[in-house]
Amino acid sequence: MIAFIVFVELAQRRILVQYPKRQAGAGRAETSHLPLKLNTSGVIPPIFASSLLLLPITVANFAQGQGPDWLNTLTAMLGHGQPLFLFFYVLLIIFFTFFYTSIMFNPKETAENLKKYGGFIPGIRPGERTAEYIDFVLTRITVIGALYLSLVCILPEFLVGYTGIPFYFGGTSLLIVVSVTMDTVAQVQGHLLAQQYEGLIKKAKLKGGRLR
């Protein structure tokens, strides 16, 4: 599970972007990539989904069993591991994945920035066509990201509720732990790399002073 989460969190769909020859120099076009993460929304969708599903249970707990029968029945059906809970959990995760991705990434703004700096996707006209193409690619990878989040969050519930296999981390907890660990490792590597460059610059300055 951890290896699968790390693999998907690092997965990207790279869209080829080219810039005019005048920017690259030496008579050739400069090539770059527009990276689109497979899971743009991160751990937000499972957190929102579980919070909404906990709302009826919280209301029922405040009522202490004195509420209407339909509320008690709904609370029982939305218990962890119940089919209705799993169904709405997956549905809300998919909804919030698309909703949060649309907030985090704006294809029209990205297309305008590419057009502003002279960049273009080969075979795609700059402007509106580029925005439509980026939106098309983003929608396809968001479907995969939503299914990935649903699988990671549902599998622990299924293992505990139906097979009796002890799984001590919930899907959301596992996602948070792995994501925070990956971010920490990336920051440490960046800090070490910056320290290495600073050491090389200092050595170069010392050598240059001695040569003078």
Secondary structure, DSSP 8 states (H G I E B T S, - for coil): -HHHHHHHHH-EEEEEEEE-HHHH-TTS-EEEEEEEES-SSTTHHHHHHHHHHHHHHHHHHHHTT-S-HHHHHHHHHTSTT-HHHHHHHHHHHHHHHHHHHHHH--HHHHHHHHHHTT-B-TTS-TTHHHHHHHHHHHHHHHHHHHHHHHHHHHHHHHIIIII-----S-HHHHHHHHHHHHHHHHHHHHHHHHHHHHHHHHHHHHHHHHH-
